[in-house]
Amino acid sequence: MSLMLIRALYVVLVMSLTSLPCLSLPAVVQGRRLIVNGVAIHLKGVNWNPVPIGKGANEVDFMGSVDVDMDLMQAAGVNVIRTYVCITDSEVLDKIWARGIQVLNGVYNSGHTPLEVIARKVEMVKDHPAILMWVVGNEWNYNSCYAQMSFKDCQNLMLRAATLVREHDRSHPVSTVYGEMPPPDVYYALRGVVDVWGINIYSGLSFSNIFTRWRNAYDAPMFLAEYGADAYNSLIQREDGGAQAHATAVLTQDIVDHSTLVGGVCLGGVIFSFNDEWWKDRTGSPWVHDVGGVAPGGGPYPDAVFNEEWWGLVTIGRQPRRAYWAYAAIPTPVVNASGTSVNASGITSKQLPSSGRTTFSITALAFGCILLS
């Protein structure tokens, strides 16, 4: 029997096994922890927005990118992705799930989008085991819901969006993503419909005192929804993979050190971002890797400048940067069979997935389903 035929039969077997016993895999909030199939998990994630060269902001190509990207993520120990555009293609979700990865699915971001789309999107994929959480909004306190709305109107829109998600799916938590620490009036206005808070924060080589402040102020689970550093150093006017890798390692380790699995308050982190995006400098061309950004007085290490087209752990051609290996090397806390929190091994060898691989294994993860490994 040929290797190609063996691989094909193997994939069919695994996909059939994953779809039957794991249809609609619920996630449950217990205190500050997120429980999946009875096991508390730590999020080691990446923000994934695969816009090809020459395309614009909303022209993501999930299907064209999913195989290569998920193999790279799986090799780095990634267990979740967060999207800005909702994935409603079950075939894409099948491929994500086959790598043991789940999705924080961005179901609603823009005030220009009718709220009525939420029900359709949720109903399309809410029973897929790759769905971990729904996400409404992205640092909407900064961008006014991308619609020049007042803060109060934007907050009310997030409340309505989260409520609609909950009306159509009671099996998965709803999250909203805020720019840094939400004030008490905002937190309590959304309490009851928002289960988990995502925080976007860029403050050099630390998160300041965000974990202590959160513990003292709020009891809901939180995670870092965006963090990291871009690969272009404006201080030296060139790419600086070493600085990006250093920031990636320091910040990710800080998240691990404050994980809910080791007594902290943080569910984990979703680094920004997996791949470069060449559309983001609006003064440039989507066909060119432009240098351009803003320096608002605080920001990423080492230059405090947001060079928007250089954030990827991998290039737009999917070449891993040093930051990819730094991220892969950080161990992820897990809970073992006895309920004790331990560190899983980080990835240290630079062995990328190979289509010529001749050995296969099936791993039963905490999710309780059969997955490719």
Summary of the structure (lengths in Angstrom):
residues: 373
radius of gyration: 19.7
end to end distance: 21.8
largest distance: 64.5
contacts: 1226
relative contact order: 0.16
helix: 31%
strand: 22%
